Every structure is written in structure tokens, then in C-alpha cells.
Amino acid sequence: MIKAIIFMGLGALIFYLYQNPGEMTSVIDQGKALINQGASIVQENTQ
């Protein structure tokens, strides 16, 4: 079930980039921000 949700999200992202190829930099920046936020949450919970 979780795999299906992840693949649906990836598919939506790929379709969005296919429709709007100029948005690549903003998608990358948002991805970096999401990863950093997730890493901060994990770091706070493991200390």
C-alpha cells in the first residue's frame, strides 16, 4: 500500500515535470527543503 502511494507521487511529479519542464529548479529546491526538514525531525527525535 505504501509502495503504491510512493509510486503515485512519483508518477504525478514526473507528469508535472513533463507538462512544465521549466519548473525543474523549483521542484529540486522543494525536494531539498523536504529532505532537510525530514532529517531535522529525525535528528530531534533521536537525541
Buried (B, 14 or more C-beta within 10 A) or exposed (E): EEEEEEEEEEEEEEEEEEEEEEEEEEEEEEEEEEEEEEEEEEEEEEE
